[in-house]
Amino acid sequence: MKHKKSELLLWEAIGIPFLIMVGLTLEFAYKTLNQNFVIGLFSVVNNSMWENLKVGFFPIILFSLVENLSLKESADNFFTAKALEVIFMSILLSISYLLFKYNLINSLIINHNILFVVICTLSQILSFRVLTINKNYSYLNLLSFLFLIICTLIFFAFTINPPSNWLFEASRRLNNILKF
């Protein structure tokens, strides 16, 4: 059974404010909640490029769990849509991180938040477009599901034991920008 485009559009539209609110919450949750280990697995522990990808990844995963239960897996290519959304959002978040790190964007906190809102919106639009493709790619959907599980495990592993690499090192400039 296929869902109507209007129902899928509604779910993806509901996802936009959810991603924004949860993502912005995860940005500060670790420090706000006294550096709780479990919270640190899902939220930004430092302002490294890698850690900032969590603000996009985990809200998508959380919303996808709720959305998938509601759609009862009848939306074709659901996990493919979500995997592509994760990849797309990660690329855009990485670009925005680098733009801030190298002073290519004004350092006001509002610009960072507005950029995050735009990224969440564009990511949900991409997800909707993939969800409404008329062909069902079941093998790709299965691979996408496995990709999302592996990414989750990698985020946990690299949060607990980050490699010594520039990708995992905090930017001092971003630390200063993101403070209130």
Secondary structure, 3 states (H helix, E strand, C coil): CCCCHHHHHHHHHHHHHHHHHHHHHHHHHHHHCCCCHHHHHHCCCCCEHHHHCHHHHHHHHHHHHHHHHHHCCCCCCHHHHHHHHHHHHHHHHHHHHHHHHCCCCCCCHHHHHHHHHHHHHHHHHHHHHHHCCCCCCHHHHHHHHHHHHHHHHHHHHHHHCCCCCHHHCECHHHHHHCCC
